């Protein structure tokens, strides 16, 4: 019986550990996202094109990372797309 119990326990433990590990990896940011936060902190009115130029990436990469940061509640957009600004949380 002890074999069955240890199997159940190890299954429960591995499930808990994998859940914790996946949770941590979901909170991680890409290098691009981290650099975006720094640039937005320095200049909240910076455009997507300027961000792309600073980081030497495509504008679509900037848009994707900004969306990711917004979903993770790391940044917030105030105002319109044209005249608004970013807030790093």
Residue pairs with C-beta under 8 A, 6 or more apart in sequence:
27 72
29 37
29 68
29 69
29 72
29 74
30 65
30 68
32 55
32 57
32 61
32 65
33 65
33 68
33 69
33 74
35 55
36 51
36 55
36 62
36 65
36 66
36 69
37 69
37 74
37 75
37 88
39 46
39 51
39 54
39 55
40 46
40 75
40 86
40 88
41 88
44 85
44 86
44 87
45 85
45 86
46 54
46 86
48 59
48 62
48 63
48 66
49 59
51 62
52 58
52 59
52 61
52 62
55 61
55 62
66 75
69 75
70 76
70 77
73 89
74 88
74 89
75 86
75 87
75 88
75 89
76 86
76 87
76 89
77 84
77 85
77 86
77 87
78 84
78 85
78 86
78 87
79 85
